[in-house]
Amino acid sequence: MPDEAILSSDKRYTSFSYNNRTIRFMTSPKLERYTRIVEWNHGYIVVMANYQGIGEVEEYIDLIPILENLYQNPDIFLESIRKVRIQYD
């Protein structure tokens, strides 16, 4: 099983993909793209993001409440992820 997840965005949604599963959640319509992962800590992502009219800022994404709202066990979903990378097609 791979240990790397993918973070990306498309218009108003952020996507987090791992092991053939994708979680999508709304984000600001001003988000242009994520630029760099600063830190990954078992469901908590510190990422640099470029916003229209603002520029690049540090942003924080906590996947735990998102997974819980989807009735997913965060510990099971996240246990094998060791790294997150940004990918845009």
DOGU-24728 format. One line per field, with one value per residue: residue number from 1; z, y, x of N, C-alpha, C in turn. Coordinates in nm, 3 decimals. Each point is the difference from the previous one (the first is absolute). Layout:
! residues N
seq: (NUM	...) $
n.pz: (Z	...) $
n.py: (Y	...) $
n.px: (X	...) $
ca.pz: (Z	...) $
ca.py: (Y	...) $
ca.px: (X	...) $
c.pz: (Z	...) $
c.py: (Y	...) $
c.px: (X	...) $
END
This chain:
! residues 89
seq: (1	2	3	4	5	6	7	8	9	10	11	12	13	14	15	16	17	18	19	20	21	22	23	24	25	26	27	28	29	30	31	32	33	34	35	36	37	38	39	40	41	42	43	44	45	46	47	48	49	50	51	52	53	54	55	56	57	58	59	60	61	62	63	64	65	66	67	68	69	70	71	72	73	74	75	76	77	78	79	80	81	82	83	84	85	86	87	88	89) $
n.pz: (0.000	-0.085	0.031	-0.124	0.050	-0.072	0.003	-0.035	-0.092	-0.010	-0.036	0.046	-0.052	0.117	-0.056	0.080	-0.071	0.034	-0.053	-0.113	0.102	-0.028	0.083	-0.025	0.017	0.034	-0.081	0.022	-0.062	0.093	0.043	-0.036	0.099	0.040	0.074	0.130	0.025	0.111	0.037	0.024	0.073	-0.052	-0.116	0.045	-0.090	-0.002	-0.073	-0.097	-0.007	-0.128	0.049	-0.081	-0.031	0.048	-0.087	0.031	0.062	0.127	-0.026	0.076	-0.026	0.069	-0.040	0.126	0.020	-0.110	0.037	0.118	-0.067	-0.059	0.131	-0.013	0.032	0.055	0.111	-0.042	-0.037	0.106	0.055	-0.127	0.013	-0.072	-0.118	-0.019	-0.124	-0.061	-0.064	-0.111	-0.065) $
n.py: (-0.118	0.096	0.078	0.037	0.113	0.039	0.124	0.044	0.090	0.024	0.124	-0.039	-0.105	-0.053	-0.071	-0.102	-0.057	-0.119	-0.090	0.068	0.083	0.079	0.091	0.057	0.121	0.086	0.092	0.095	0.074	0.064	-0.128	0.033	-0.028	-0.124	0.050	-0.027	-0.127	0.060	-0.058	-0.129	-0.002	-0.121	0.057	0.055	0.087	0.037	0.092	0.030	0.108	0.006	0.120	0.009	0.100	-0.115	-0.096	-0.037	-0.089	-0.011	-0.123	-0.029	-0.129	-0.015	-0.117	0.002	0.125	0.019	-0.083	0.056	0.115	-0.069	-0.011	0.059	-0.110	0.117	-0.073	-0.066	0.107	0.059	-0.120	-0.024	0.117	0.006	0.029	0.131	-0.012	0.110	-0.017	0.062	-0.037) $
n.px: (0.085	-0.028	0.100	-0.034	-0.047	-0.105	0.049	-0.120	-0.023	-0.130	0.020	-0.117	0.065	0.029	0.097	-0.027	0.096	-0.048	0.080	-0.010	0.017	-0.102	0.049	-0.117	0.050	-0.096	0.048	0.084	-0.092	0.066	-0.010	0.122	0.087	0.019	0.098	-0.017	0.031	-0.038	-0.115	0.022	-0.110	-0.009	-0.027	0.110	-0.038	0.126	-0.062	0.083	-0.077	-0.022	-0.034	-0.103	0.080	0.048	0.022	0.122	-0.077	0.030	-0.040	-0.104	0.018	-0.112	0.049	0.036	-0.042	0.072	0.098	-0.004	-0.013	0.097	-0.006	0.120	0.062	0.033	0.007	-0.104	-0.070	0.051	-0.020	-0.019	-0.059	0.111	-0.058	-0.009	-0.039	0.035	-0.113	0.032	-0.111) $
ca.pz: (0.000	-0.003	0.123	-0.040	-0.038	-0.094	0.029	-0.115	0.005	-0.129	0.022	0.141	0.077	0.026	-0.007	0.068	-0.055	0.051	-0.016	-0.087	0.063	-0.003	0.084	-0.052	0.090	-0.053	0.041	-0.047	-0.146	-0.030	-0.004	-0.134	0.006	0.108	-0.057	0.070	0.129	0.104	0.101	0.006	0.131	0.020	-0.023	0.009	-0.107	-0.010	-0.144	-0.057	-0.101	-0.071	-0.012	-0.087	0.069	0.129	-0.017	0.068	0.145	0.065	0.028	0.081	-0.033	0.097	-0.064	0.100	0.004	-0.132	-0.005	0.095	-0.059	-0.106	0.069	-0.023	0.114	-0.041	0.028	-0.103	-0.131	-0.004	0.063	-0.089	-0.074	0.056	-0.073	-0.086	-0.105	-0.080	-0.142	-0.089	-0.135) $
ca.py: (0.118	0.122	0.078	0.140	0.054	0.112	0.116	0.090	0.082	0.028	0.104	0.021	-0.123	-0.063	-0.145	-0.076	-0.135	-0.103	-0.139	-0.003	0.069	0.145	0.081	0.136	0.093	0.137	0.094	0.136	0.016	0.079	-0.089	-0.031	-0.131	-0.028	0.011	-0.078	-0.061	0.036	-0.105	-0.098	-0.062	-0.089	0.064	0.146	0.045	0.141	0.012	0.134	0.011	0.127	0.051	0.114	0.128	-0.005	-0.059	-0.127	0.001	-0.131	-0.044	-0.120	-0.088	-0.109	-0.100	-0.083	0.025	-0.028	-0.145	-0.036	0.039	-0.097	-0.129	-0.078	-0.005	0.069	-0.078	-0.104	0.063	0.072	-0.071	-0.035	0.117	0.053	0.121	0.060	0.086	0.078	-0.039	0.058	-0.058) $
ca.px: (-0.085	0.082	-0.007	-0.004	-0.131	0.006	-0.084	-0.016	-0.122	-0.062	-0.100	-0.038	0.014	0.129	-0.006	0.103	-0.014	0.089	-0.041	-0.118	-0.113	0.016	-0.087	-0.008	-0.068	0.000	0.103	-0.028	0.006	0.121	0.117	0.049	0.062	0.093	0.134	0.103	-0.034	0.096	0.001	-0.108	0.000	-0.115	-0.129	0.012	0.090	0.040	0.028	0.005	-0.104	-0.003	-0.136	-0.021	-0.007	0.068	0.132	0.024	-0.018	-0.001	-0.136	-0.006	-0.112	-0.016	-0.084	-0.070	-0.145	-0.060	-0.020	-0.105	-0.128	-0.029	-0.012	0.121	0.089	0.123	0.120	0.013	0.022	0.126	0.111	0.111	0.049	0.124	0.039	-0.101	0.058	-0.094	0.001	-0.099	0.007) $
c.pz: (0.000	0.130	-0.027	-0.044	-0.088	0.044	-0.125	0.019	-0.141	0.025	0.148	0.088	0.017	-0.006	0.074	-0.041	0.058	-0.023	-0.075	0.063	0.000	0.089	-0.058	0.099	-0.054	0.059	-0.055	-0.153	-0.041	-0.004	-0.144	-0.004	0.127	-0.062	0.068	0.130	0.098	0.101	-0.016	0.137	0.023	-0.008	0.006	-0.101	0.015	-0.144	-0.038	-0.116	-0.061	-0.022	-0.089	0.085	0.133	-0.017	0.078	0.152	0.053	0.039	0.075	-0.037	0.102	-0.059	0.100	0.005	-0.134	-0.012	0.095	-0.052	-0.113	0.057	-0.033	0.128	-0.039	0.023	-0.106	-0.135	-0.010	0.041	-0.091	-0.074	0.072	-0.060	-0.081	-0.102	-0.075	-0.144	-0.071	-0.137	-0.104) $
c.py: (0.125	0.080	0.150	0.040	0.122	0.108	0.086	0.082	0.025	0.094	0.014	-0.123	-0.041	-0.150	-0.059	-0.144	-0.094	-0.138	-0.013	0.058	0.149	0.065	0.140	0.087	0.141	0.080	0.138	0.005	0.082	-0.086	-0.029	-0.138	-0.013	-0.003	-0.089	-0.056	0.036	-0.114	-0.092	-0.067	-0.072	0.072	0.151	0.045	0.149	0.014	0.147	0.002	0.140	0.040	0.123	0.127	0.004	-0.044	-0.130	0.016	-0.144	-0.033	-0.132	-0.079	-0.113	-0.100	-0.081	0.032	-0.026	-0.149	-0.044	0.036	-0.092	-0.142	-0.094	0.002	0.064	-0.082	-0.106	0.062	0.058	-0.081	-0.027	0.119	0.056	0.134	0.049	0.086	0.071	-0.045	0.068	-0.062	0.104) $
c.px: (0.090	-0.018	-0.010	-0.141	0.021	-0.099	-0.006	-0.127	-0.048	-0.117	-0.030	0.017	0.146	-0.023	0.118	-0.020	0.104	-0.062	-0.133	-0.126	0.030	-0.104	0.003	-0.075	0.018	0.114	-0.037	0.005	0.123	0.126	0.038	0.064	0.083	0.140	0.104	-0.056	0.110	0.012	-0.121	0.010	-0.132	-0.135	0.002	0.106	0.024	0.048	0.007	-0.100	0.003	-0.146	-0.004	-0.013	0.073	0.145	0.011	-0.010	0.007	-0.143	0.005	-0.125	-0.001	-0.099	-0.083	-0.150	-0.069	-0.028	-0.110	-0.138	-0.043	-0.014	0.115	0.083	0.133	0.126	0.023	0.032	0.141	0.123	0.120	0.060	0.122	0.038	-0.119	0.073	-0.112	0.011	-0.116	0.018	0.024) $
END
